[in-house]
């Protein structure tokens, strides 16, 4: 399982989520256990939401 589970209301970048997805596949050796599959599905849903978010505009820019 991921060392830093998603806390309700927090937002992670698509890049950070993609990195976690890649790390999960590497750790699993390319074959996911049922628990890893659940984690993968959650990460993919979060990644899909993150790529739909508009980019943050820096204040004062």
PyMOL Python script that loads the backbone (N, CA, C, O; Angstrom):
from pymol import cmd

cmd.read_pdbstr("""\
ATOM      1  N   UNK A   1       0.836  -1.182   0.000  1.00  0.00           N
ATOM      2  CA  UNK A   1       0.000   0.000   0.000  1.00  0.00           C
ATOM      3  C   UNK A   1       0.878   1.241   0.000  1.00  0.00           C
ATOM      4  O   UNK A   1       2.023   1.205   0.451  1.00  0.00           O
ATOM      5  N   UNK A   2       0.338   2.323  -0.503  1.00  0.00           N
ATOM      6  CA  UNK A   2       1.065   3.571  -0.621  1.00  0.00           C
ATOM      7  C   UNK A   2       1.472   4.114   0.749  1.00  0.00           C
ATOM      8  O   UNK A   2       0.677   4.063   1.688  1.00  0.00           O
ATOM      9  N   UNK A   3       2.689   4.631   0.880  1.00  0.00           N
ATOM     10  CA  UNK A   3       3.122   5.166   2.163  1.00  0.00           C
ATOM     11  C   UNK A   3       2.418   6.452   2.551  1.00  0.00           C
ATOM     12  O   UNK A   3       2.404   6.806   3.729  1.00  0.00           O
ATOM     13  N   UNK A   4       1.836   7.159   1.600  1.00  0.00           N
ATOM     14  CA  UNK A   4       1.133   8.400   1.906  1.00  0.00           C
ATOM     15  C   UNK A   4      -0.267   8.364   1.298  1.00  0.00           C
ATOM     16  O   UNK A   4      -0.494   8.922   0.224  1.00  0.00           O
ATOM     17  N   UNK A   5      -1.210   7.705   1.989  1.00  0.00           N
ATOM     18  CA  UNK A   5      -2.553   7.584   1.434  1.00  0.00           C
ATOM     19  C   UNK A   5      -3.198   8.948   1.241  1.00  0.00           C
ATOM     20  O   UNK A   5      -2.898   9.905   1.955  1.00  0.00           O
ATOM     21  N   UNK A   6      -4.076   9.013   0.277  1.00  0.00           N
ATOM     22  CA  UNK A   6      -4.783  10.250  -0.044  1.00  0.00           C
ATOM     23  C   UNK A   6      -5.666  10.638   1.124  1.00  0.00           C
ATOM     24  O   UNK A   6      -6.515   9.855   1.549  1.00  0.00           O
ATOM     25  N   UNK A   7      -5.474  11.837   1.648  1.00  0.00           N
ATOM     26  CA  UNK A   7      -6.334  12.306   2.721  1.00  0.00           C
ATOM     27  C   UNK A   7      -7.490  13.064   2.114  1.00  0.00           C
ATOM     28  O   UNK A   7      -7.306  13.797   1.142  1.00  0.00           O
ATOM     29  N   UNK A   8      -8.696  12.902   2.676  1.00  0.00           N
ATOM     30  CA  UNK A   8      -9.860  13.589   2.105  1.00  0.00           C
ATOM     31  C   UNK A   8      -9.622  15.082   1.991  1.00  0.00           C
ATOM     32  O   UNK A   8      -9.136  15.719   2.925  1.00  0.00           O
ATOM     33  N   UNK A   9      -9.967  15.629   0.845  1.00  0.00           N
ATOM     34  CA  UNK A   9      -9.846  17.061   0.619  1.00  0.00           C
ATOM     35  C   UNK A   9      -8.493  17.513   0.108  1.00  0.00           C
ATOM     36  O   UNK A   9      -8.346  18.678  -0.262  1.00  0.00           O
ATOM     37  N   UNK A  10      -7.493  16.636   0.072  1.00  0.00           N
ATOM     38  CA  UNK A  10      -6.187  17.050  -0.424  1.00  0.00           C
ATOM     39  C   UNK A  10      -6.113  16.811  -1.934  1.00  0.00           C
ATOM     40  O   UNK A  10      -6.824  15.968  -2.482  1.00  0.00           O
ATOM     41  N   UNK A  11      -5.249  17.564  -2.579  1.00  0.00           N
ATOM     42  CA  UNK A  11      -5.101  17.455  -4.032  1.00  0.00           C
ATOM     43  C   UNK A  11      -3.640  17.207  -4.347  1.00  0.00           C
ATOM     44  O   UNK A  11      -2.762  17.939  -3.889  1.00  0.00           O
ATOM     45  N   UNK A  12      -3.383  16.172  -5.132  1.00  0.00           N
ATOM     46  CA  UNK A  12      -2.021  15.894  -5.584  1.00  0.00           C
ATOM     47  C   UNK A  12      -1.966  16.156  -7.079  1.00  0.00           C
ATOM     48  O   UNK A  12      -2.970  16.023  -7.778  1.00  0.00           O
ATOM     49  N   UNK A  13      -0.802  16.523  -7.561  1.00  0.00           N
ATOM     50  CA  UNK A  13      -0.647  16.814  -8.978  1.00  0.00           C
ATOM     51  C   UNK A  13      -0.737  15.536  -9.796  1.00  0.00           C
ATOM     52  O   UNK A  13      -0.479  14.441  -9.295  1.00  0.00           O
ATOM     53  N   UNK A  14      -1.102  15.689 -11.047  1.00  0.00           N
ATOM     54  CA  UNK A  14      -1.160  14.553 -11.963  1.00  0.00           C
ATOM     55  C   UNK A  14       0.219  13.910 -12.069  1.00  0.00           C
ATOM     56  O   UNK A  14       0.325  12.687 -12.161  1.00  0.00           O
ATOM     57  N   UNK A  15       1.265  14.714 -12.058  1.00  0.00           N
ATOM     58  CA  UNK A  15       2.624  14.175 -12.159  1.00  0.00           C
ATOM     59  C   UNK A  15       2.966  13.321 -10.939  1.00  0.00           C
ATOM     60  O   UNK A  15       3.565  12.255 -11.081  1.00  0.00           O
ATOM     61  N   UNK A  16       2.595  13.775  -9.751  1.00  0.00           N
ATOM     62  CA  UNK A  16       2.871  13.009  -8.532  1.00  0.00           C
ATOM     63  C   UNK A  16       2.093  11.694  -8.538  1.00  0.00           C
ATOM     64  O   UNK A  16       2.624  10.652  -8.154  1.00  0.00           O
ATOM     65  N   UNK A  17       0.851  11.748  -8.970  1.00  0.00           N
ATOM     66  CA  UNK A  17       0.035  10.537  -9.045  1.00  0.00           C
ATOM     67  C   UNK A  17       0.593   9.574 -10.085  1.00  0.00           C
ATOM     68  O   UNK A  17       0.640   8.366  -9.854  1.00  0.00           O
ATOM     69  N   UNK A  18       1.012  10.103 -11.223  1.00  0.00           N
ATOM     70  CA  UNK A  18       1.599   9.267 -12.272  1.00  0.00           C
ATOM     71  C   UNK A  18       2.857   8.568 -11.747  1.00  0.00           C
ATOM     72  O   UNK A  18       3.098   7.398 -12.042  1.00  0.00           O
ATOM     73  N   UNK A  19       3.643   9.295 -10.973  1.00  0.00           N
ATOM     74  CA  UNK A  19       4.852   8.710 -10.389  1.00  0.00           C
ATOM     75  C   UNK A  19       4.491   7.564  -9.441  1.00  0.00           C
ATOM     76  O   UNK A  19       5.166   6.534  -9.431  1.00  0.00           O
ATOM     77  N   UNK A  20       3.436   7.736  -8.649  1.00  0.00           N
ATOM     78  CA  UNK A  20       3.002   6.673  -7.746  1.00  0.00           C
ATOM     79  C   UNK A  20       2.492   5.458  -8.509  1.00  0.00           C
ATOM     80  O   UNK A  20       2.741   4.319  -8.114  1.00  0.00           O
ATOM     81  N   UNK A  21       1.776   5.704  -9.608  1.00  0.00           N
ATOM     82  CA  UNK A  21       1.276   4.603 -10.439  1.00  0.00           C
ATOM     83  C   UNK A  21       2.453   3.813 -11.013  1.00  0.00           C
ATOM     84  O   UNK A  21       2.463   2.583 -10.966  1.00  0.00           O
ATOM     85  N   UNK A  22       3.434   4.520 -11.549  1.00  0.00           N
ATOM     86  CA  UNK A  22       4.613   3.851 -12.107  1.00  0.00           C
ATOM     87  C   UNK A  22       5.359   3.051 -11.040  1.00  0.00           C
ATOM     88  O   UNK A  22       5.781   1.922 -11.287  1.00  0.00           O
ATOM     89  N   UNK A  23       5.518   3.639  -9.855  1.00  0.00           N
ATOM     90  CA  UNK A  23       6.213   2.954  -8.765  1.00  0.00           C
ATOM     91  C   UNK A  23       5.456   1.692  -8.346  1.00  0.00           C
ATOM     92  O   UNK A  23       6.072   0.672  -8.038  1.00  0.00           O
ATOM     93  N   UNK A  24       4.144   1.758  -8.336  1.00  0.00           N
ATOM     94  CA  UNK A  24       3.334   0.596  -7.984  1.00  0.00           C
ATOM     95  C   UNK A  24       3.575  -0.546  -8.971  1.00  0.00           C
ATOM     96  O   UNK A  24       3.750  -1.696  -8.566  1.00  0.00           O
ATOM     97  N   UNK A  25       3.585  -0.225 -10.266  1.00  0.00           N
ATOM     98  CA  UNK A  25       3.835  -1.257 -11.277  1.00  0.00           C
ATOM     99  C   UNK A  25       5.232  -1.838 -11.148  1.00  0.00           C
ATOM    100  O   UNK A  25       5.417  -3.044 -11.312  1.00  0.00           O
ATOM    101  N   UNK A  26       6.216  -0.998 -10.856  1.00  0.00           N
ATOM    102  CA  UNK A  26       7.594  -1.478 -10.702  1.00  0.00           C
ATOM    103  C   UNK A  26       7.697  -2.389  -9.482  1.00  0.00           C
ATOM    104  O   UNK A  26       8.277  -3.472  -9.556  1.00  0.00           O
ATOM    105  N   UNK A  27       7.128  -1.943  -8.354  1.00  0.00           N
ATOM    106  CA  UNK A  27       7.156  -2.757  -7.132  1.00  0.00           C
ATOM    107  C   UNK A  27       6.491  -4.101  -7.332  1.00  0.00           C
ATOM    108  O   UNK A  27       6.944  -5.110  -6.792  1.00  0.00           O
ATOM    109  N   UNK A  28       5.416  -4.122  -8.108  1.00  0.00           N
ATOM    110  CA  UNK A  28       4.644  -5.357  -8.278  1.00  0.00           C
ATOM    111  C   UNK A  28       5.280  -6.301  -9.286  1.00  0.00           C
ATOM    112  O   UNK A  28       4.882  -7.462  -9.387  1.00  0.00           O
ATOM    113  N   UNK A  29       6.252  -5.821 -10.022  1.00  0.00           N
ATOM    114  CA  UNK A  29       6.874  -6.656 -11.043  1.00  0.00           C
ATOM    115  C   UNK A  29       5.975  -6.855 -12.255  1.00  0.00           C
ATOM    116  O   UNK A  29       6.180  -7.788 -13.032  1.00  0.00           O
ATOM    117  N   UNK A  30       4.988  -5.992 -12.422  1.00  0.00           N
ATOM    118  CA  UNK A  30       4.116  -6.045 -13.593  1.00  0.00           C
ATOM    119  C   UNK A  30       2.861  -6.877 -13.419  1.00  0.00           C
ATOM    120  O   UNK A  30       2.079  -7.006 -14.360  1.00  0.00           O
ATOM    121  N   UNK A  31       2.647  -7.442 -12.244  1.00  0.00           N
ATOM    122  CA  UNK A  31       1.450  -8.233 -11.974  1.00  0.00           C
ATOM    123  C   UNK A  31       0.890  -7.794 -10.628  1.00  0.00           C
ATOM    124  O   UNK A  31       1.517  -8.019  -9.592  1.00  0.00           O
ATOM    125  N   UNK A  32      -0.281  -7.171 -10.635  1.00  0.00           N
ATOM    126  CA  UNK A  32      -0.852  -6.605  -9.423  1.00  0.00           C
ATOM    127  C   UNK A  32      -1.654  -7.633  -8.629  1.00  0.00           C
ATOM    128  O   UNK A  32      -2.422  -8.413  -9.191  1.00  0.00           O
ATOM    129  N   UNK A  33      -1.460  -7.618  -7.317  1.00  0.00           N
ATOM    130  CA  UNK A  33      -2.281  -8.421  -6.412  1.00  0.00           C
ATOM    131  C   UNK A  33      -3.651  -7.730  -6.306  1.00  0.00           C
ATOM    132  O   UNK A  33      -3.783  -6.587  -6.744  1.00  0.00           O
ATOM    133  N   UNK A  34      -4.650  -8.374  -5.750  1.00  0.00           N
ATOM    134  CA  UNK A  34      -5.952  -7.712  -5.583  1.00  0.00           C
ATOM    135  C   UNK A  34      -5.843  -6.399  -4.790  1.00  0.00           C
ATOM    136  O   UNK A  34      -6.513  -5.423  -5.128  1.00  0.00           O
ATOM    137  N   UNK A  35      -5.016  -6.366  -3.752  1.00  0.00           N
ATOM    138  CA  UNK A  35      -4.843  -5.137  -2.974  1.00  0.00           C
ATOM    139  C   UNK A  35      -4.163  -4.054  -3.818  1.00  0.00           C
ATOM    140  O   UNK A  35      -4.572  -2.894  -3.795  1.00  0.00           O
ATOM    141  N   UNK A  36      -3.128  -4.441  -4.556  1.00  0.00           N
ATOM    142  CA  UNK A  36      -2.436  -3.485  -5.427  1.00  0.00           C
ATOM    143  C   UNK A  36      -3.365  -2.996  -6.529  1.00  0.00           C
ATOM    144  O   UNK A  36      -3.308  -1.829  -6.918  1.00  0.00           O
ATOM    145  N   UNK A  37      -4.217  -3.880  -7.032  1.00  0.00           N
ATOM    146  CA  UNK A  37      -5.176  -3.497  -8.076  1.00  0.00           C
ATOM    147  C   UNK A  37      -6.134  -2.429  -7.556  1.00  0.00           C
ATOM    148  O   UNK A  37      -6.461  -1.479  -8.267  1.00  0.00           O
ATOM    149  N   UNK A  38      -6.580  -2.592  -6.315  1.00  0.00           N
ATOM    150  CA  UNK A  38      -7.458  -1.589  -5.706  1.00  0.00           C
ATOM    151  C   UNK A  38      -6.744  -0.249  -5.576  1.00  0.00           C
ATOM    152  O   UNK A  38      -7.316   0.801  -5.867  1.00  0.00           O
ATOM    153  N   UNK A  39      -5.481  -0.297  -5.134  1.00  0.00           N
ATOM    154  CA  UNK A  39      -4.696   0.933  -5.014  1.00  0.00           C
ATOM    155  C   UNK A  39      -4.502   1.578  -6.381  1.00  0.00           C
ATOM    156  O   UNK A  39      -4.623   2.795  -6.519  1.00  0.00           O
ATOM    157  N   UNK A  40      -4.201   0.761  -7.395  1.00  0.00           N
ATOM    158  CA  UNK A  40      -4.015   1.246  -8.757  1.00  0.00           C
ATOM    159  C   UNK A  40      -5.276   1.947  -9.261  1.00  0.00           C
ATOM    160  O   UNK A  40      -5.203   3.039  -9.825  1.00  0.00           O
ATOM    161  N   UNK A  41      -6.427   1.315  -9.056  1.00  0.00           N
ATOM    162  CA  UNK A  41      -7.693   1.898  -9.523  1.00  0.00           C
ATOM    163  C   UNK A  41      -7.952   3.240  -8.854  1.00  0.00           C
ATOM    164  O   UNK A  41      -8.388   4.184  -9.514  1.00  0.00           O
ATOM    165  N   UNK A  42      -7.690   3.338  -7.555  1.00  0.00           N
ATOM    166  CA  UNK A  42      -7.869   4.598  -6.842  1.00  0.00           C
ATOM    167  C   UNK A  42      -6.933   5.669  -7.394  1.00  0.00           C
ATOM    168  O   UNK A  42      -7.346   6.805  -7.625  1.00  0.00           O
ATOM    169  N   UNK A  43      -5.672   5.299  -7.603  1.00  0.00           N
ATOM    170  CA  UNK A  43      -4.702   6.256  -8.141  1.00  0.00           C
ATOM    171  C   UNK A  43      -5.100   6.740  -9.538  1.00  0.00           C
ATOM    172  O   UNK A  43      -4.946   7.921  -9.849  1.00  0.00           O
ATOM    173  N   UNK A  44      -5.607   5.844 -10.374  1.00  0.00           N
ATOM    174  CA  UNK A  44      -6.005   6.234 -11.733  1.00  0.00           C
ATOM    175  C   UNK A  44      -7.180   7.200 -11.692  1.00  0.00           C
ATOM    176  O   UNK A  44      -7.211   8.164 -12.456  1.00  0.00           O
ATOM    177  N   UNK A  45      -8.139   6.958 -10.819  1.00  0.00           N
ATOM    178  CA  UNK A  45      -9.285   7.869 -10.683  1.00  0.00           C
ATOM    179  C   UNK A  45      -8.800   9.243 -10.223  1.00  0.00           C
ATOM    180  O   UNK A  45      -9.247  10.270 -10.735  1.00  0.00           O
ATOM    181  N   UNK A  46      -7.882   9.255  -9.252  1.00  0.00           N
ATOM    182  CA  UNK A  46      -7.337  10.523  -8.754  1.00  0.00           C
ATOM    183  C   UNK A  46      -6.531  11.232  -9.842  1.00  0.00           C
ATOM    184  O   UNK A  46      -6.604  12.453  -9.979  1.00  0.00           O
ATOM    185  N   UNK A  47      -5.764  10.464 -10.613  1.00  0.00           N
ATOM    186  CA  UNK A  47      -4.972  11.049 -11.697  1.00  0.00           C
ATOM    187  C   UNK A  47      -5.899  11.675 -12.740  1.00  0.00           C
ATOM    188  O   UNK A  47      -5.651  12.786 -13.206  1.00  0.00           O
ATOM    189  N   UNK A  48      -6.961  10.962 -13.102  1.00  0.00           N
ATOM    190  CA  UNK A  48      -7.898  11.475 -14.103  1.00  0.00           C
ATOM    191  C   UNK A  48      -8.529  12.782 -13.627  1.00  0.00           C
ATOM    192  O   UNK A  48      -8.710  13.707 -14.420  1.00  0.00           O
ATOM    193  N   UNK A  49      -8.860  12.865 -12.354  1.00  0.00           N
ATOM    194  CA  UNK A  49      -9.420  14.105 -11.815  1.00  0.00           C
ATOM    195  C   UNK A  49      -8.380  15.218 -11.841  1.00  0.00           C
ATOM    196  O   UNK A  49      -8.706  16.366 -12.145  1.00  0.00           O
ATOM    197  N   UNK A  50      -7.138  14.888 -11.527  1.00  0.00           N
ATOM    198  CA  UNK A  50      -6.072  15.895 -11.492  1.00  0.00           C
ATOM    199  C   UNK A  50      -5.782  16.468 -12.873  1.00  0.00           C
ATOM    200  O   UNK A  50      -5.502  17.660 -12.994  1.00  0.00           O
ATOM    201  N   UNK A  51      -5.844  15.647 -13.912  1.00  0.00           N
ATOM    202  CA  UNK A  51      -5.549  16.174 -15.249  1.00  0.00           C
ATOM    203  C   UNK A  51      -6.686  17.028 -15.772  1.00  0.00           C
ATOM    204  O   UNK A  51      -6.500  17.780 -16.728  1.00  0.00           O
ATOM    205  N   UNK A  52      -7.858  16.929 -15.168  1.00  0.00           N
ATOM    206  CA  UNK A  52      -8.999  17.757 -15.581  1.00  0.00           C
ATOM    207  C   UNK A  52      -9.024  19.107 -14.877  1.00  0.00           C
ATOM    208  O   UNK A  52      -9.727  20.022 -15.307  1.00  0.00           O
ATOM    209  N   UNK A  53      -8.249  19.235 -13.786  1.00  0.00           N
ATOM    210  CA  UNK A  53      -8.232  20.502 -13.047  1.00  0.00           C
ATOM    211  C   UNK A  53      -7.511  21.575 -13.845  1.00  0.00           C
ATOM    212  O   UNK A  53      -6.489  21.303 -14.474  1.00  0.00           O
ATOM    213  N   UNK A  54      -8.040  22.802 -13.823  1.00  0.00           N
ATOM    214  CA  UNK A  54      -7.302  23.884 -14.484  1.00  0.00           C
ATOM    215  C   UNK A  54      -6.020  24.171 -13.711  1.00  0.00           C
ATOM    216  O   UNK A  54      -5.986  24.001 -12.492  1.00  0.00           O
ATOM    217  N   UNK A  55      -4.971  24.601 -14.398  1.00  0.00           N
ATOM    218  CA  UNK A  55      -3.716  24.905 -13.693  1.00  0.00           C
ATOM    219  C   UNK A  55      -3.920  26.045 -12.705  1.00  0.00           C
ATOM    220  O   UNK A  55      -4.710  26.957 -12.950  1.00  0.00           O
ATOM    221  N   UNK A  56      -3.207  25.987 -11.591  1.00  0.00           N
ATOM    222  CA  UNK A  56      -3.298  27.055 -10.592  1.00  0.00           C
ATOM    223  C   UNK A  56      -2.600  28.300 -11.115  1.00  0.00           C
ATOM    224  O   UNK A  56      -1.516  28.221 -11.692  1.00  0.00           O
ATOM    225  N   UNK A  57      -3.229  29.442 -10.909  1.00  0.00           N
ATOM    226  CA  UNK A  57      -2.644  30.708 -11.323  1.00  0.00           C
ATOM    227  C   UNK A  57      -1.904  31.288 -10.121  1.00  0.00           C
ATOM    228  O   UNK A  57      -2.469  31.426  -9.037  1.00  0.00           O
ATOM    229  N   UNK A  58      -0.645  31.620 -10.328  1.00  0.00           N
ATOM    230  CA  UNK A  58       0.136  32.186  -9.236  1.00  0.00           C
ATOM    231  C   UNK A  58      -0.400  33.547  -8.862  1.00  0.00           C
ATOM    232  O   UNK A  58      -0.733  34.355  -9.729  1.00  0.00           O
ATOM    233  N   UNK A  59      -0.483  33.801  -7.563  1.00  0.00           N
ATOM    234  CA  UNK A  59      -0.949  35.099  -7.095  1.00  0.00           C
ATOM    235  C   UNK A  59       0.134  36.131  -7.358  1.00  0.00           C
ATOM    236  O   UNK A  59       1.327  35.873  -7.201  1.00  0.00           O
ATOM    237  N   UNK A  60      -0.317  37.287  -7.757  1.00  0.00           N
ATOM    238  CA  UNK A  60       0.604  38.381  -8.017  1.00  0.00           C
ATOM    239  C   UNK A  60       1.253  38.319  -9.384  1.00  0.00           C
ATOM    240  O   UNK A  60       2.135  39.122  -9.690  1.00  0.00           O
ATOM    241  N   UNK A  61       0.830  37.381 -10.206  1.00  0.00           N
ATOM    242  CA  UNK A  61       1.435  37.253 -11.537  1.00  0.00           C
ATOM    243  C   UNK A  61       0.721  38.134 -12.527  1.00  0.00           C
ATOM    244  O   UNK A  61       1.085  38.164 -13.703  1.00  0.00           O
TER     245      UNK A  61
END
""", "prot")
cmd.dss("prot")
cmd.show_as("cartoon", "prot")
cmd.util.cbc("prot")
cmd.orient("prot")
